[in-house]
Amino acid sequence: MIDFLNQLQCDHLVLELAHRPEEDLVALKDIRPETGIGIGVVDVKINHVETPEEIARRIEAAEKILGERVKWIHPDCGFWMLKRSVADRKIAALAPGRDLYLGR
């Protein structure tokens, strides 16, 4: 899969990673260094609403493995599966989690 991703003519990849094992992040280290990576840090497949602390830990774990190649954070794709009230609370935790990670 990494060979395929490295053949793409793109400058970034946006990936669902909130519910994936750490080994998937490790595999991404082999993507071309000039390719920025967007990581999903909000799991849309469960009703649990992530806290800002959980989101900050996911960002930290990804950057420990991928370094500054992490350019974006976002939810995984598929909020349509959740109740609107759950999706709204998950999105509301995203920026505070990023801010916590950045020390703001």
N, CA, C and O of each residue as an XYZ file, in Angstrom:
416
protein
N       0.815     -1.187      0.000
C       0.000      0.000      0.000
C       0.871      1.269      0.000
O       0.532      2.246     -0.668
N       1.971      1.261      0.732
C       2.849      2.430      0.791
C       3.409      2.742     -0.597
O       3.493      3.908     -0.982
N       3.790      1.714     -1.345
C       4.284      1.941     -2.710
C       3.231      2.666     -3.554
O       3.553      3.591     -4.298
N       1.986      2.243     -3.432
C       0.903      2.898     -4.162
C       0.769      4.359     -3.738
O       0.683      5.249     -4.584
N       0.750      4.605     -2.429
C       0.609      5.976     -1.934
C       1.766      6.857     -2.396
O       1.573      8.034     -2.698
N       2.951      6.292     -2.449
C       4.114      7.066     -2.890
C       4.094      7.385     -4.383
O       4.793      8.295     -4.828
N       3.312      6.656     -5.152
C       3.208      6.929     -6.585
C       2.162      7.996     -6.903
O       2.105      8.492     -8.028
N       1.343      8.347     -5.927
C       0.321      9.365     -6.158
C       0.966     10.722     -6.383
O       1.965     11.056     -5.746
N       0.403     11.488     -7.275
C       0.883     12.848     -7.532
C       0.098     13.798     -6.626
O      -0.834     14.468     -7.072
N       0.484     13.846     -5.357
C      -0.213     14.688     -4.395
C       0.793     15.219     -3.372
O       1.882     14.670     -3.207
N       0.408     16.286     -2.699
C       1.308     16.832     -1.686
C       0.847     16.524     -0.271
O       1.548     16.841      0.690
N      -0.339     15.901     -0.130
C      -0.790     15.494      1.190
C      -1.784     14.340      1.093
O      -2.430     14.119      0.069
N      -1.876     13.622      2.197
C      -2.836     12.531      2.337
C      -3.677     12.814      3.572
O      -3.151     13.245      4.598
N      -4.972     12.575      3.479
C      -5.886     12.752      4.602
C      -6.416     11.361      4.924
O      -7.108     10.747      4.113
N      -6.087     10.873      6.112
C      -6.329      9.476      6.436
C      -7.186      9.297      7.686
O      -7.110     10.085      8.629
N      -8.000      8.245      7.673
C      -8.757      7.858      8.858
C      -7.838      7.058      9.765
O      -7.403      5.964      9.405
N      -7.543      7.594     10.933
C      -6.619      6.893     11.819
C      -7.088      6.835     13.273
O      -6.392      6.268     14.116
N      -8.243      7.402     13.581
C      -8.688      7.455     14.975
C      -8.934      6.061     15.560
O      -8.723      5.843     16.753
N      -9.365      5.149     14.749
C      -9.687      3.807     15.245
C      -8.699      2.744     14.747
O      -8.977      1.547     14.831
N      -7.570      3.176     14.238
C      -6.579      2.247     13.712
C      -5.479      1.986     14.744
O      -5.223      2.836     15.597
N      -4.835      0.838     14.677
C      -3.741      0.541     15.613
C      -2.494      1.374     15.316
O      -2.327      1.881     14.206
N      -1.636      1.508     16.301
C      -0.414      2.298     16.162
C       0.465      1.802     15.021
O       1.204      2.588     14.428
N       0.398      0.523     14.707
C       1.205     -0.030     13.624
C       0.906      0.661     12.290
O       1.784      0.767     11.433
N      -0.321      1.127     12.118
C      -0.660      1.836     10.882
C       0.101      3.156     10.793
O       0.547      3.543      9.713
N       0.250      3.844     11.912
C       1.050      5.072     11.921
C       2.504      4.765     11.603
O       3.145      5.491     10.843
N       3.015      3.709     12.172
C       4.416      3.329     11.935
C       4.639      3.057     10.453
O       5.669      3.446      9.903
N       3.689      2.394      9.800
C       3.822      2.097      8.368
C       3.878      3.379      7.539
O       4.511      3.406      6.483
N       3.231      4.425      8.003
C       3.201      5.680      7.248
C       4.547      6.394      7.244
O       4.740      7.334      6.473
N       5.462      5.974      8.075
C       6.792      6.591      8.075
C       7.483      6.409      6.732
O       8.391      7.169      6.395
N       7.065      5.415      5.967
C       7.693      5.130      4.680
C       7.078      5.913      3.516
O       7.486      5.738      2.368
N       6.118      6.759      3.803
C       5.576      7.628      2.758
C       6.604      8.713      2.470
O       7.317      9.156      3.370
N       6.678      9.137      1.221
C       7.649     10.164      0.820
C       7.660     11.305      1.833
O       6.598     11.768      2.247
N       8.841     11.766      2.237
C       8.936     12.796      3.273
C       8.277     14.125      2.905
O       7.879     14.875      3.796
N       8.155     14.426      1.629
C       7.544     15.693      1.231
C       6.017     15.650      1.249
O       5.368     16.667      1.003
N       5.450     14.505      1.532
C       3.996     14.363      1.585
C       3.508     14.651      2.995
O       3.866     13.947      3.940
N       2.683     15.697      3.136
C       2.065     15.998      4.423
C       0.967     14.992      4.729
O       0.381     14.401      3.822
N       0.696     14.806      6.005
C      -0.291     13.810      6.409
C      -1.332     14.459      7.319
O      -0.995     15.149      8.281
N      -2.594     14.222      6.996
C      -3.704     14.603      7.860
C      -4.169     13.366      8.602
O      -4.380     12.315      7.996
N      -4.326     13.485      9.904
C      -4.693     12.314     10.696
C      -6.064     12.488     11.336
O      -6.375     13.537     11.900
N      -6.864     11.453     11.239
C      -8.138     11.439     11.942
C      -7.892     11.189     13.418
O      -7.224     10.223     13.790
N      -8.434     12.065     14.262
C      -8.262     11.922     15.709
C      -9.605     11.823     16.433
O      -9.647     11.768     17.662
N     -10.695     11.801     15.676
C     -12.039     11.651     16.234
C     -12.668     10.444     15.559
O     -12.823     10.415     14.338
N     -13.028      9.451     16.357
C     -13.580      8.200     15.844
C     -15.079      8.348     15.608
O     -15.834      8.595     16.548
N     -15.507      8.199     14.372
C     -16.915      8.355     14.024
C     -17.687      7.041     14.093
O     -18.877      7.002     13.783
N     -17.027      5.989     14.491
C     -17.672      4.684     14.519
C     -18.161      4.297     15.913
O     -18.707      3.211     16.107
N     -17.963      5.191     16.880
C     -18.422      4.938     18.245
C     -19.128      6.184     18.772
O     -18.891      7.291     18.288
N     -19.991      6.001     19.760
C     -20.716      7.127     20.346
C     -19.922      7.854     21.420
O     -20.294      8.957     21.819
N     -18.848      7.264     21.889
C     -18.022      7.934     22.905
C     -17.526      9.266     22.348
O     -16.967      9.324     21.253
N     -17.737     10.330     23.113
C     -17.271     11.656     22.707
C     -15.879     11.853     23.305
O     -15.707     11.870     24.523
N     -14.898     12.001     22.426
C     -13.522     12.170     22.866
C     -13.380     13.456     23.671
O     -13.999     14.472     23.356
N     -12.567     13.397     24.697
C     -12.252     14.602     25.453
C     -11.105     15.322     24.743
O     -10.387     14.710     23.953
N     -10.931     16.607     25.015
C      -9.764     17.287     24.466
C      -8.454     16.583     24.849
O      -7.510     16.559     24.059
N      -8.397     16.021     26.041
C      -7.194     15.302     26.467
C      -6.926     14.084     25.596
O      -5.780     13.816     25.235
N      -7.978     13.345     25.255
C      -7.807     12.177     24.382
C      -7.325     12.607     22.996
O      -6.447     11.970     22.413
N      -7.893     13.670     22.484
C      -7.489     14.166     21.168
C      -6.034     14.619     21.207
O      -5.262     14.305     20.302
N      -5.658     15.352     22.247
C      -4.270     15.805     22.382
C      -3.313     14.610     22.440
O      -2.237     14.656     21.845
N      -3.692     13.546     23.147
C      -2.836     12.347     23.218
C      -2.708     11.684     21.852
O      -1.632     11.191     21.511
N      -3.764     11.661     21.073
C      -3.690     11.065     19.728
C      -2.765     11.872     18.825
O      -1.988     11.307     18.055
N      -2.853     13.184     18.923
C      -1.961     14.036     18.128
C      -0.511     13.794     18.558
O       0.376     13.633     17.720
N      -0.288     13.771     19.853
C       1.070     13.563     20.373
C       1.635     12.219     19.915
O       2.792     12.139     19.502
N       0.830     11.175     19.986
C       1.290      9.854     19.564
C       1.648      9.848     18.081
O       2.655      9.261     17.685
N       0.827     10.498     17.267
C       1.104     10.544     15.823
C       2.366     11.339     15.535
O       3.171     10.926     14.699
N       2.558     12.454     16.197
C       3.746     13.259     15.929
C       5.016     12.606     16.460
O       6.100     12.848     15.928
N       4.903     11.786     17.493
C       6.089     11.043     17.955
C       6.564     10.082     16.880
O       7.761      9.819     16.756
N       5.634      9.563     16.110
C       5.978      8.592     15.075
C       6.291      9.288     13.750
O       7.270      8.942     13.088
N       5.471     10.263     13.357
C       5.578     10.868     12.027
C       6.259     12.232     12.018
O       6.591     12.745     10.950
N       6.468     12.817     13.172
C       7.128     14.117     13.249
C       6.281     15.229     12.660
O       5.052     15.195     12.717
N       6.954     16.203     12.100
C       6.278     17.392     11.573
C       5.501     17.134     10.292
O       4.909     18.055      9.730
N       5.496     15.919      9.837
C       4.712     15.579      8.645
C       3.224     15.631      8.926
O       2.420     15.704      7.997
N       2.845     15.593     10.205
C       1.433     15.744     10.563
C       1.082     17.218     10.364
O       1.531     18.079     11.120
N       0.295     17.491      9.362
C      -0.049     18.864      8.994
C      -1.477     19.238      9.377
O      -1.772     20.413      9.596
N      -2.367     18.244      9.460
C      -3.772     18.503      9.734
C      -4.300     17.455     10.700
O      -3.834     16.315     10.727
N      -5.278     17.863     11.488
C      -6.037     16.896     12.289
C      -7.503     17.083     11.932
O      -7.936     18.184     11.591
N      -8.246     16.020     12.014
C      -9.643     16.059     11.581
C     -10.359     14.835     12.127
O      -9.716     13.929     12.656
N     -11.664     14.796     12.009
C     -12.381     13.561     12.355
C     -12.218     12.551     11.224
O     -11.926     12.917     10.085
N     -12.408     11.294     11.551
C     -12.531     10.314     10.482
C     -13.803     10.640      9.699
O     -14.603     11.466     10.138
N     -13.994     10.010      8.563
C     -15.131     10.301      7.702
C     -16.341      9.451      8.105
O     -16.192      8.269      8.417
N     -17.519     10.040      8.098
C     -18.711      9.246      8.318
C     -19.600      9.683      9.457
O     -20.241      8.837     10.080
N     -19.666     10.967      9.756
C     -20.511     11.436     10.849
C     -21.987     11.118     10.636
O     -22.773     11.152     11.583
N     -22.361     10.813      9.418
C     -23.763     10.511      9.143
C     -24.280      9.329      9.968
O     -25.488      9.172     10.146
N     -23.365      8.505     10.467
C     -23.762      7.326     11.234
C     -24.141      7.670     12.679
O     -24.746      6.850     13.369
N     -23.791      8.869     13.137
C     -24.012      9.255     14.525
C     -25.195     10.202     14.667
O     -25.577     10.887     13.719
N     -25.766     10.230     15.866
C     -26.774     11.239     16.153
C     -26.121     12.613     16.051
O     -24.942     12.771     16.369
N     -26.872     13.586     15.616
C     -26.338     14.942     15.445
C     -25.735     15.470     16.747
O     -24.694     16.128     16.723
N     -26.375     15.189     17.874
C     -25.874     15.704     19.151
C     -24.506     15.115     19.488
O     -23.666     15.800     20.072
N     -24.275     13.866     19.132
C     -22.974     13.233     19.381
C     -21.930     13.821     18.438
O     -20.833     14.178     18.867
N     -22.272     13.922     17.154
C     -21.338     14.483     16.175
C     -20.955     15.913     16.541
O     -19.788     16.287     16.428
N     -21.918     16.711     16.976
C     -21.631     18.090     17.366
C     -20.648     18.147     18.533
O     -19.736     18.974     18.535
N     -20.828     17.279     19.517
C     -19.919     17.280     20.676
C     -18.528     16.784     20.290
O     -17.530     17.266     20.825
N     -18.455     15.830     19.369
C     -17.147     15.353     18.914
C     -16.387     16.469     18.193
O     -15.198     16.679     18.434
N     -17.081     17.173     17.313
C     -16.441     18.285     16.596
C     -16.046     19.390     17.567
O     -14.984     19.994     17.422
N     -16.889     19.653     18.549
C     -16.601     20.713     19.518
C     -15.337     20.413     20.326
O     -14.700     21.342     20.822
N     -14.964     19.153     20.468
C     -13.761     18.780     21.231
C     -12.485     18.877     20.401
O     -11.386     18.869     20.956
N     -12.617     18.970     19.086
C     -11.448     18.928     18.203
C     -10.496     20.106     18.419
O      -9.307     19.891     18.657
N     -10.981     21.322     18.343
C     -10.107     22.497     18.513
C      -9.529     22.588     19.928
O      -8.340     22.874     20.069
N     -10.319     22.357     20.979
C      -9.710     22.369     22.312
C      -8.628     21.289     22.489
O      -7.641     21.506     23.193
N      -8.818     20.132     21.849
C      -7.790     19.087     21.903
C      -6.516     19.514     21.208
O      -5.417     19.283     21.712
N      -6.664     20.145     20.037
C      -5.500     20.685     19.338
C      -4.813     21.752     20.170
O      -3.588     21.770     20.287
N      -5.616     22.646     20.751
C      -5.038     23.719     21.574
C      -4.307     23.150     22.789
O      -3.244     23.645     23.164
N      -4.869     22.125     23.394
C      -4.210     21.481     24.526
C      -2.875     20.895     24.099
O      -1.876     21.048     24.800
N      -2.852     20.227     22.954
C      -1.602     19.677     22.437
C      -0.563     20.782     22.190
O       0.620     20.617     22.489
N      -1.022     21.892     21.647
C      -0.104     23.001     21.334
C       0.279     23.819     22.563
O       1.130     24.704     22.478
N      -0.345     23.528     23.705
C      -0.013     24.247     24.929
C      -0.651     25.625     25.022
O      -0.144     26.510     25.711
N      -1.753     25.799     24.333
C      -2.454     27.095     24.360
C      -3.383     27.184     25.535
O      -4.053     28.201     25.716
